Amino acid sequence: MGDNITSDIYSTEDALKLAKEQELDLVEIVPTADPPVCRIVDYQKFLYDKKKKEKELKSKQGKQVVKEIRFGPNTDEHDFNFKVKHAMNFLEEGNKVKAYVHFRGRSIAYKEKGEIILLKFAQALEEYGKVELLPKLEGNRMFIHLAPIPVKKKK
């Protein structure tokens, strides 16, 4: 089957007869072509190979994971630097980072502190990731989203 590939035009009856003689199936590959393109193959093997290719393509797709990093409105310099290093690792691994400042009780009055922390965070990571969403307040949290910068492959 694999070695004697011919591209001839047969009537449907003749093609079915050829397939039956070889104890294989006649499979329509390109139905939109004129005349339709068919192939004589083992249908079960054809389905298996097709499924295997789809699975392989799916496994090669990058799975985006979103890692969260939490700050308080009064996060000190050491903690900030520690969290920036974690975010660098996450972005280098190809993960997205969602950083947020969590305001508790009356600390919501210091929204500008939270925004400063998040902008400073984005600035510290500008070589590793790009900002997808600028600081935005939702309820008692202020978010910023960073995506990894795609690495260009060398030829």
N, C-alpha and C positions, 0 to 999 in steps of 0.2 A: 504494500500500500504506500509506504513512505517513499520508496525509491522510484517507483514507476508513475510519477505524477505527470499526467497529460492534461492539456487544456484544450479539449475538443468540445464541440457542441453536439449534444445528443438529445434525442427526444426523451420525454419523461419516461416513457415505457422502456426504452433501451437503457437508460440510466438505472432504472429500478432493476432491470434484468441483470445488468453488470454487478450491481450491489449484491443481489441475491446470490449470484454465482460465487462471489468472494465471501459470502456469509457476513456481510457488513451492512451498514445503513447508509441511505442517501440523505445527506443533511444539507439544508438550504443555508448557505453562508451569507450571501448578499441578495436579499429578495427584491431590492429596488432596482437592481441592474437589469438590462434588457439584452439578452435573456438572463433570467435569474442565475446566480452562481451557486452551484451545489458541489458537494464533495462526498466521496464515498469513504466513510470512516466508521469506526466502532463508536456508536453514539454514547455509550456509557463512559468510555475513555475520553471522548470529546467533552462531555459535561464535567468530568473530573478535572481535566486540564484547565477548562474555563474557570471553574471554581477556585482552583489552585492559583491561577494568575490573578484573579480578583482579590484573593486573600493576601497575596504577596504585595499587590499595589496598596491595599488598605494598611498593611503593616509598615509600609514605607512612609505613609503620611505622618506628619508630625502631630503629636497629640499635645495640644496647648493646655498647660496646667497653670492655674492662677494661684500664686503664693501670696499670703496676706502678711503684712507687717503692721503692728499696732504701736502707736505712739500715744503719749499723754500730752496735754498742752504744756506741761512743765518738764518734758524729757530733757535730761542734761546731756552735755557734749559726749561723754564716754558712751552712754547708752545709744545715742544717735549714731556715733561712728560704728559701733558694734552692729547695729541694724543695717547700716549702709553696706557693710562687708557681706552680710547675709544676702542682701538684695543683689549685690554684684554677682555672687555665686549663682543665685537663682536665674538672673538674666543671662549669664554665660552658659548655663545649662539649657537655655532656650525657653524658659518659663516666663510667663507674664507676672508682674508684681502689682499688687493692689495694696497701697499703703494708706493708712487712715489714722486720724487723730480722734480719740474717743473722749468726748467731754462728759464729765460727771457732775451732776448737780449744778451749782452756780458757775462752774468753770466755763460754761457756754458763753459767758461774757467775754472770754478771751479768744474769740474766733480768729482775730488777726494773728495771734500767736500760733495757732494751728496752721493757718495758711502759710506763715513764714517757715514753719518746720517742714511742711510738705514741699514748698518751692525750693528750699535749701536741699532737701532730699533729692528732688528731681535734678537739681544742678550738680550734686555730687555724683549722680549716676548718668550724666549726659553722654559719656563715652560708651556706656554699656546698654542703655535703653533710651527709647524715645517716649515722650509723654503722649498718651492716647487721650487722656481726659484730664483737664486742668482741675485744680482743687474745687470741690463742689460739696456744699453742706447738705446732708440729708439727715434730718432728725438730730440726734446728738453726735453724729460722726461727720467728719470731713474727709473725703476720699480723693485720691489721685491714682491714676492707672498708668503703668509703664509697660511697654512691650520691648522685647529684645531687638537689638539692631541686627538684621540679617548679616551673616558673615559671608563674604564673597569667596567662592572656591577658586583656588589658584589652578591655572591650566597647565 
